């Protein structure tokens, strides 16, 4: 019985990982359709988050997201 529970838990973990990967790999066209626009690339996540926070305060954006887009983090903004 424990083996079935362990396999079920592993199946859920793999399914969650695949779903998260599909969302992270969304095309720029689908991102634009939902109101997201790429702004600028940053070398570190910390710099991207700092710039995103600044854009919220100074430019009136409602949300920001820093996504890894090799070789940098792309700052995405949504009004």
Phi and psi in degrees as a GROMACS rama.xvg file:
@    title "Ramachandran Plot"
@    xaxis  label "Phi"
@    yaxis  label "Psi"
@TYPE xy
-65.2286  -33.8597  UNK-2
-65.8398  -38.8534  UNK-3
-64.8208  -41.7403  UNK-4
-64.9046  -39.6888  UNK-5
-66.9383  -41.2443  UNK-6
-65.559  -38.9465  UNK-7
-64.1199  -43.0645  UNK-8
-62.8271  -40.4364  UNK-9
-65.536  -40.6006  UNK-10
-61.0606  -43.6879  UNK-11
-63.6454  -40.6047  UNK-12
-63.7711  -43.2241  UNK-13
-65.8941  -42.3916  UNK-14
-62.2231  -41.4563  UNK-15
-63.8294  -40.4029  UNK-16
-64.7979  -42.7579  UNK-17
-64.8138  -40.3992  UNK-18
-65.3039  -42.6228  UNK-19
-64.5302  -39.2709  UNK-20
-63.9086  -38.3346  UNK-21
-65.743  -38.5434  UNK-22
-69.4975  -40.1337  UNK-23
-69.2558  -27.1324  UNK-24
-93.3275  17.9661  UNK-25
-59.941  142.224  UNK-26
-72.0573  154.164  UNK-27
-57.8395  -32.5457  UNK-28
-64.1283  -41.2316  UNK-29
-71.2471  -32.3568  UNK-30
-66.2167  -41.5635  UNK-31
-64.803  -34.3344  UNK-32
-66.1616  -25.7477  UNK-33
-95.8679  8.0726  UNK-34
97.7169  1.19357  UNK-35
-87.1676  140.556  UNK-36
-132.648  134.037  UNK-37
-69.5541  142.878  UNK-38
-113.1  -61.6835  UNK-39
-162.605  153.517  UNK-40
-94.7125  145.078  UNK-41
-130.831  145.326  UNK-42
-68.5501  -35.4558  UNK-43
-121.496  153.658  UNK-44
-63.6865  -38.3659  UNK-45
-60.3311  -42.9206  UNK-46
-65.8796  -37.9642  UNK-47
-65.5751  -45.1194  UNK-48
-63.2922  -41.4474  UNK-49
-61.6069  -44.8986  UNK-50
-65.9119  -39.0747  UNK-51
-62.8916  -42.9108  UNK-52
-63.2243  -41.2841  UNK-53
-61.8007  -42.116  UNK-54
-64.2817  -34.0553  UNK-55
-63.4016  -43.7913  UNK-56
-76.9614  -44.4247  UNK-57
-92.6765  -30.5697  UNK-58
-108.086  -3.97349  UNK-59
80.2308  18.5085  UNK-60
-72.6174  150.826  UNK-61
-89.4205  -33.8472  UNK-62
-144.216  155.946  UNK-63
-139.615  159.067  UNK-64
-147.264  134.898  UNK-65
-106.197  114.965  UNK-66
-116.861  137.725  UNK-67
-67.3113  123.537  UNK-68
-137.071  84.9813  UNK-69
-40.2691  128.446  UNK-70
-103.111  27.8022  UNK-71
-150.083  173.72  UNK-72
-94.6314  125.05  UNK-73
-91.5884  129.053  UNK-74
-87.2735  120.124  UNK-75
-107.922  138.081  UNK-76
-124.056  150  UNK-77
-137.346  131.597  UNK-78
